[in-house]
Every structure is written in C-alpha cells, then in structure tokens.
Amino acid sequence: YSDAQRRKVSMSLERSWQAMIQMHDSQGRALTTSAFYEKSLGVYDSVSSSDLYIGWLSRGIGWGLGGLSCSLSVALAVWVLSYQNERVVRASQPIFLLLICVGTLVMASS
C-alpha cells in the first residue's frame, strides 16, 4: 500500500468508528455490541423475545435425549470396566473405550 492508500483506509475506518460511537451515544438504552455492528452495516433486525422461547415439548425432548446420552455413557463405561478382561474388550483397548465414554458424557452434558 502507498501512504495515500493507508491514509484513505484509516480515514474510512475512523469515519466508521465515529458513526458507531455516535449511534451509541444517541441511544437512550444500552444495546449489545453486535446490535451496533449490525446497525452500522444496515442489517439490524430486532427480534422479539417471544421468538427466542423454546417450547416445553422441545425442551423436554432435549433434556430427555441429553439424559439418555449421559446414562448410556455411564452404563457403557461400567460395562467396559466389568468386561475389561474379555478378549474382545482387551483387543479394543479398555482405556480407549473409557476415553470415548468420558468424551460422550462431556459432550452430552454440555
């Protein structure tokens, strides 16, 4: 870049930041940084809180599937520990199988 191009880019950035600061200062209430960014791009669309609500059926299904995943992870870890001396489990390396169980438990609990 030449010096003139750098000045042009820095002036453009400064104008953009000044516009965002001016929008922030003109607001009576606090908005998130992402809202200001979207407003500066001209793509801001406020979402009502009712659109963000997860219904009881979907929430129940999510909790049920999460609980099932956690339960299966723990049950299969117990199974691996109880059958760790069997030929098939030894061939699959019990430590590796337990790491998979712990990983799926962490994934399901998050």
Phi, psi and chi 1 to 4 in degrees:
 res  aa     phi    psi   chi1   chi2   chi3   chi4
   1 TYR       -  144.6  -74.5  118.7      -      -
   2 SER   -86.5  169.3   68.2      -      -      -
   3 ASP   -62.7  -37.7 -165.9   38.1      -      -
   4 ALA   -66.6  -39.4      -      -      -      -
   5 GLN   -67.0  -39.2  -73.0  174.9  -34.4      -
   6 ARG   -63.7  -41.6  -73.9 -172.8  178.9  137.1
   7 ARG   -63.0  -41.2  -82.0 -165.8 -157.6  117.6
   8 LYS   -62.6  -45.3 -175.7  178.3  177.3 -177.5
   9 VAL   -65.4  -43.6  169.0      -      -      -
  10 SER   -65.7  -36.6   68.0      -      -      -
  11 MET   -66.8  -39.3  -69.2  -59.1  -70.1      -
  12 SER   -63.2  -44.3  173.8      -      -      -
  13 LEU   -63.8  -40.6  -75.2  172.4      -      -
  14 GLU   -63.9  -41.6 -174.2  175.9  -15.5      -
  15 ARG   -62.8  -41.6  -81.5 -167.0  -55.5  -93.3
  16 SER   -62.7  -45.8  175.9      -      -      -
  17 TRP   -64.5  -39.8  -81.5  103.3      -      -
  18 GLN   -62.9  -38.5  -70.2  -62.1  -29.9      -
  19 ALA   -65.1  -41.5      -      -      -      -
  20 MET   -66.0  -40.8  -76.7 -169.9 -101.7      -
  21 ILE   -64.7  -39.7  -69.2  169.4      -      -
  22 GLN   -65.3  -40.9 -167.1  173.8   30.8      -
  23 MET   -61.5  -41.2  -84.1 -165.8  -67.4      -
  24 HIS   -64.7  -45.0  174.4   69.4      -      -
  25 ASP   -67.0  -28.9  -68.8  -17.9      -      -
  26 SER   -81.1  -14.1   67.3      -      -      -
  27 GLN   -79.0  140.2  -67.4  -68.4  -34.6      -
  28 GLY   -84.8  -20.8      -      -      -      -
  29 ARG  -123.5  160.5   59.4 -173.0  173.3   96.5
  30 ALA   -80.2  132.7      -      -      -      -
  31 LEU  -118.2  160.0  -70.1  176.0      -      -
  32 THR   -73.1  162.1   61.9      -      -      -
  33 THR   -62.2  -38.6  -55.2      -      -      -
  34 SER   -64.8  -33.5   61.9      -      -      -
  35 ALA   -66.1  -41.8      -      -      -      -
  36 PHE   -64.2  -39.9  -76.5  113.4      -      -
  37 TYR   -63.3  -45.4  177.1   68.6      -      -
  38 GLU   -64.5  -38.1  -70.9  172.5   -1.8      -
  39 LYS   -64.4  -38.5  -80.1 -173.4  174.2 -173.1
  40 SER   -67.0  -27.4   71.3      -      -      -
  41 LEU   -85.8  -13.7  -65.5  176.0      -      -
  42 GLY    81.7   21.7      -      -      -      -
  43 VAL  -119.1   17.2  -66.2      -      -      -
  44 TYR   -70.8  132.5  179.6   71.4      -      -
  45 ASP  -140.1  110.1 -175.6   25.4      -      -
  46 SER   -71.8  137.7   62.7      -      -      -
  47 VAL  -108.1  129.7  178.3      -      -      -
  48 SER   -72.5  154.1   65.3      -      -      -
  49 SER   -65.6  -23.9   60.8      -      -      -
  50 SER   -68.6  -24.0   64.3      -      -      -
  51 ASP   -76.2  -15.8  -67.4  -18.7      -      -
  52 LEU   -95.3   -3.5  -58.6  176.2      -      -
  53 TYR   -78.3  133.8  177.8   72.2      -      -
  54 ILE   -98.6  126.0  -62.0  174.1      -      -
  55 GLY   -65.5  162.4      -      -      -      -
  56 TRP   -66.0  -32.6   62.7  -89.8      -      -
  57 LEU   -68.3  -47.2  179.6   63.7      -      -
  58 SER   -64.3  -39.9  -60.9      -      -      -
  59 ARG   -64.3  -42.3 -171.9  174.4  -62.5 -173.8
  60 GLY   -64.3  -41.4      -      -      -      -
  61 ILE   -64.1  -42.1  -69.9  171.1      -      -
  62 GLY   -62.0  -46.3      -      -      -      -
  63 TRP   -64.2  -39.4  -82.5  103.1      -      -
  64 GLY   -63.7  -45.1      -      -      -      -
  65 LEU   -67.1  -37.9  -70.9  174.5      -      -
  66 GLY   -64.1  -43.3      -      -      -      -
  67 GLY   -64.2  -39.7      -      -      -      -
  68 LEU   -63.1  -42.9  177.7   67.7      -      -
  69 SER   -64.0  -43.8  -63.8      -      -      -
  70 CYS   -64.0  -43.4  -71.3      -      -      -
  71 SER   -63.1  -44.1  -59.9      -      -      -
  72 LEU   -64.5  -37.5  -80.4  173.9      -      -
  73 SER   -61.8  -46.7  -65.2      -      -      -
  74 VAL   -66.9  -43.8  170.7      -      -      -
  75 ALA   -62.2  -42.0      -      -      -      -
  76 LEU   -72.4  -29.3  -69.7  173.4      -      -
  77 ALA   -66.2  -41.2      -      -      -      -
  78 VAL   -64.4  -40.4  168.8      -      -      -
  79 TRP   -62.1  -43.8 -177.7   85.7      -      -
  80 VAL   -62.4  -42.7  167.3      -      -      -
  81 LEU   -65.8  -37.5  -71.9  173.4      -      -
  82 SER   -76.0  -26.5   63.2      -      -      -
  83 TYR  -112.8   26.5  -70.9  100.8      -      -
  84 GLN   -69.8  -17.7   65.3 -176.4  -14.3      -
  85 ASN   -91.8   -3.9  -66.5  -34.8      -      -
  86 GLU   -72.5  153.2  -65.4  -65.2  -39.9      -
  87 ARG   -61.8  -43.6 -176.3  175.5  179.2 -156.7
  88 VAL   -66.6  -41.4  173.0      -      -      -
  89 VAL   -70.1  -40.3  176.9      -      -      -
  90 ARG   -62.0  -37.1  -83.1 -174.5  -56.6  164.2
  91 ALA   -67.4  -29.0      -      -      -      -
  92 SER   -88.9    1.0  -59.3      -      -      -
  93 GLN    61.2   99.3  -61.1 -179.0   -2.0      -
  94 PRO   -55.5  -35.3  -21.3   28.7      -      -
  95 ILE   -62.7  -42.9  -61.7  -67.1      -      -
  96 PHE   -63.2  -42.8  177.0   68.0      -      -
  97 LEU   -63.7  -38.3  -65.1  174.3      -      -
  98 LEU   -68.0  -36.4  -72.2  173.0      -      -
  99 LEU   -63.9  -37.9  -77.1  173.5      -      -
 100 ILE   -64.1  -42.9  -69.2  174.2      -      -
 101 CYS   -62.7  -42.5  -69.0      -      -      -
 102 VAL   -65.8  -41.2  168.8      -      -      -
 103 GLY   -63.0  -42.1      -      -      -      -
 104 THR   -70.4  -30.8   55.7      -      -      -
 105 LEU   -66.6  -43.8  179.4   67.0      -      -
 106 VAL   -64.3  -43.7  168.3      -      -      -
 107 MET   -62.0  -44.3  179.3 -159.3   63.0      -
 108 ALA   -70.2  -31.0      -      -      -      -
 109 SER   -80.4  -12.6   64.7      -      -      -
 110 SER   -94.9      -   64.7      -      -      -
